[in-house]
Amino acid sequence: MIYVNRISEKELKVSFHYNSRLVRSIKEVEGRKWEADKKYWIIPNNKKSINELKRVFENEDIDWGELSGLSIMEPHASKISDVSSGLELLKRQLTLKGYSEKTKKSYIGHVRRFLDFINIEPTALDKEDVKKYIYHLLNERQNSHAFANQALSAIKLYYEYILKKGKLLYDLPRPKKEKKLPVILSQKEVLSILNSVDNIKHKSILYLTYSAGLRVGEVVRLKMDDIDSDRMLMHIRQGKGRKDRYTILSETALDVLKEYVHIAEPKDWLFPGGKNNSFLTERSVQKIFASACKKANIRKDVTVHSLRHSFATHLLESGIDLRYIQELLGHSSSKTTEIYTHVTQANLSRIKSPLDRLLK
């Protein structure tokens, strides 16, 4: 969460928990300065700075405080109609192609940031503008290659379907995909995290997430009738790639879940959110997990998704066939699942360092 408060008629305070990505973003706001003693940023209290802040934190939750009633986004008048109508058309095209709401939001955000960065009439855009922007993402913003690749995919669709420029961008080279290994929690660390949670609703969420290797978007969208306690299965509806699947229901997780259901009495969504007929937000689960990690004194750089990675790795270490793990995780390709073979302790522990042999 980003918090914005008025200090004076001339200055605004911007505060958030330290995150290197957020720090890089706020450094794009002209006139910003860091108050080291008070641990917050200061930006000029004018509409230009507020608009820049809104742009760089477009995908973040911002608490504007007393500024919430202010019109905080003033795009350039010369291109507002073209940009707005173009983005609306792109959203419709993405809907027709069957993209998820999450992906649509990401793609629209990528294109909007690209247009703000280039800042010319959309009809005047060419290939060099895209090269300049992708270079900006990688070299100046230091975004990941995956982020830049998704931005390029979104911009390509915008060029093809909205600007009607055909395959103009299809020979642009993509940044080479980074080969990163997932951060894995040991079984002892997972147990510490689970034991640190007292709230029964929060405990149920984390138990289900780890016990079946669920994505955070899958666990928050579970409904009461998705839990089949007779067959000890969970029905995951429209997971990533719009695929349904069944996965295992842990007996231990079920015991915790029964206690939660008895107390909370959910009606439709298993984990309802604050609004009527809505499920708990993914961001809320991330906060629950972060709080649990802090209590458990976990120092690894992990997110809720790390529970899914750990689930798969722990199954592999216990001898479960990779093909079954692929099915449980809902991976279309076995190559996606094979990444866990590189992080299993079972495989690595068989290898003895030559230093040990030498000294023995």
N, C-alpha and C positions, 0 to 999 in steps of 0.2 A: 504494500500500500504506500502511495506517495501522499504526503500531507503538505498542503499549501495554506499558509496563514499570513495575514497582513501584519507587518511590523510597523509601518508608517505609510504616509501618503506616497512615499517614493520607493519603498522596498517591501518585498515579500520574502517570507521564510519558506524554504522547501526542505523537507526532512524525509528520510527513509532509512531502513536498515541497510547496512553496507552491502553493496553488490557491485562488483567491478563493471558489469554491463550497464547498470543504472548510472554509475559515475561517468562512464564514457558518454552516455546519452546527454546528461545535464551539461556536460562541457561544450555541447553544441549551442547552448543558449547564450546569446551575446550579452555580455555584461555580468555574467554570473561570477560569484566569488564564494570561497569556502571560509566559514567561520570555524577555525580549528578548535577554539576553546569551547564553543557552544555546540559543536558537532552538527551543524546544519549549513545549507547553502542559502545564499541571498541572491535574488534576481531583481531587476528593476520592476517597479509596480506600474507597468504600462501594457497596453494591449498587444504590442509586438512581442514582448517577452512572454506574456501569457500564451499567445498563439504558438510560439516556438516550444514552450514547455508542453503544451497539449500535443504538438506534433511528435516530439521525441519520446514522449511517454504514452503514445497512442494505444499500445497494447497493455497498459498497466491500469490498475484501479487508482484513481486520484480522488482524494478527499479535498474539495475546494473550500471547505469551511464557509465563511461569509461571502466568498466569491462565487458560490454556486449559482447564483442568479444572474451572473454576468455573461454576456455573449462573448465566449472566449475563443471562437474560431472565426477568423475573418480572411478567407481565401482571397486571392487577387481577383478583383472585380472583372478584369478582362477575360478571365478564363473560367469563372465559377460555373457558368451554365454548361459549358462543354465538359468540364471535369465531373460535375455531379451527374449529368445524364450518362456520361461514359461509364462511370463506376456502377451506376444502376443497371445499365445494359450488361456490364460484365457480370454482375451478381446474378442476373437472370440466366446468362449463358452458363455460368457455373452450376446453377440449379438444374438446368436442362441436361448437363453432363453428369449429374448425379453426385456432385461433391457434397461432403458433409458440411454442416453449419460451421464447424470449427475451421475447416479448410477454407471455406468461403470468406470467413472473417480474416484469416491470415492473408489470403491472396489480395483482397481489397485493400488491406493495410499496406502490403508491399507496393502495390501500384500507387496508392495515395502518397506514400513516402517518396517514391521515385519522381512523381509529378511535382511534388513540393521542392525536391532537390534540384531538378532541372529548371523548373520555373519558366517554361515557355509555353506557347499555345500547343495543345496536344497534336494538332494537325501538322506542326512543324517538326515533330520528333523524328529522329533517324537512328541508325544503328550506333553511331558514335556516342549518342547520349546514353545508351544502355551500357556501353563499354565503360564510359566515365563513371556511371553510377555503381556498377559492380566493382570497379577498382576502388571506389570510395568505401564500399562496404568492407572489402577485404583489407585494404591497406590503412585507411584512416579510422574507420570504426572498429576494425579488427574483429568483425563478425566471423562466425564459423563458416566453413565452406558449405555446410548443409543449409545454413540460413541464406547465403548468397545464391545457392542453387534454387531454392524455393522462390526467392525474389525473381530470378531469371525466368522461372516457369510461369509465374504470374504475369510478368511483363510481356512474355511471348504471347500469351492468350490475349492480352489487351491489344497488342499490335495486330494480331491476326483477325480477331473477331470485332473489335471496336473501331480501331483505326483503319481496318481493311488494308493492311500492308502485306498481306499474304505471308510467305515464309521468309520474310526479310531477316529474321533473327535466328533462323534455324541452323546456320553454320557458325554461330558464335560458340567458342569453346567454353565448356563448363569447368569451374574449379574442380580439381581432382578430389574425389570423395576422401575425407579423412578416415583413417582406420583407427578408431579409438576403442579401447576395451572398456566394458562397463565396470563401475565400482561395485564390488561385491561385499556385502555384510556377512560376517561369519554367523553361524547358528547361535553362538553365544551373544553376539551383538543384537541379533534379531530378538532374542528372548528378553534382553535388557530393555529394548525399545517397547515391546509389548507389555512388559511388566511395569513400565513407568506410567502407563495410562490408567487413570482411575474412572473417568467418564465412560459409562457402559456403551454409549452410542459410538464414541471415538474408538473404544477398544474393539467393538464389533467390526468397524470399518477396516482397521488395520489387520485384525485377525483374518478377515475374508480376503483382503488384498494379498497378504503373504501366502496364505494357505492354498490359494489357487492361482497365484501369479497374475492377478488381474491388473489391467490398466486402470488408472485413476478415473478415467471417463466411464469405464465399465462398472466399477463398484458403486459410483454415485447414481447410476441409472438403473440399478437393480430394483425390481418390483417384488412385492410379496409373493406373487405366484411364480417367480423365477427360481425360488428355492424349493427343490424337490427332496424333502427329507426321507421319503420312502426309498428312492433310488440313490440317495446321497450324491445328487448332482445339482449343479447350478446352470441355468439357461442364460447364456450371454447373448443378448439380442442386438444385432446390428453393431458389432464391434468394429474395429478398424478395417477399412475396406468394405464396409456394409455387409459383414458376414456374421451369421449366427453360428454359435457353437455351444457344446456342453463341456463343462469342466467339473473337476472333482469338488465335492463338499466335505470339508474336514469335520470329523466328529467333534474335535475340540472347538473349532470355530462355531459349529452348530450349537453347542452348549452355551457359548457366550451369546450367540445370536438369540437363542430362546429367552435368555434372561433379559436382553434388551427389548425384545418384542413384548414380553410380559409387562415391562415397565412403561415403554413409550407408546405401545399400541398403534403402530403405523397402519394406515389404511391402504394406500396404493403404493407410493414410493417407499422402499424399504428404509431409505434415509432421507426424509423430507427436509427441504430447506426452509428458509424464513418466510418465503412468499407462499400464498395459497397454491396448492396443486403443483409445486415445483420440487425438484430434488436438490440436495445439498450441492453447492458449487465445488468444482475441482480445486479452486484456490483455498477453500475452507479446509479441505483434506490435506493440502500441502502444509497449511499452518498447523494442523493437528500433528502431522508427522514431524515437522520441524521442532515443535514444542516437546514432543516425546524424545527426539534425538538429544535435545539439550538436557533434558532431565536424566537421560541415560548416559550422558557424557560421551556421546559419539562424535568423534572429531573428523571422520571421513566426510568428503564432499558428496553427500547423498541427497536424493529426493524420494518421494513416494515410489517412483518408478524403480528405484533400487531394490525395493522389496520383490518386484517381479523378476529382476535380474537374479536376485539371491535365491528365489524359489527355484528357478530353472537350474542354477548352478548346484544347489544342494540336492536336487533330484538326480542330476547327472553324477554327482559324487557318490550317491547312494546306489548307483548301478542301474538306474532306469534308462531304457533305450531312448536314444535321441529322437527317434520317430514319434514316440509317445509324447515326449516333451513338446515337440513341434505342434502336435494336435492340441494339447492343453493350452498352449500359448496362442494358438490361432494363427501361426505363421503360414503363409502361402508357400514359401520356399524353405527347404531344409538348410540352405546356405545361411539364412538369417539366424537359425537356431544354432548353427555350428560355431558361432562366436563364443558360446559358453565352454566349448572344449579348450579354449585358450586360457581360461581363468579358473579351471577346476583345480582344487588343491590335490585331488587324488592323482592327477596326471603329473603335476609339477613335483609333488613330494617324492615320487619314485626316483627323481634325478638327484644324484649326490654331487655336490660341488667338488671339484678336484682338490680344493684346499683342504676339505675334510679328509679325503683319502691320503693326501700328502702328509698331514700332521699325525694321522693315526698309524 
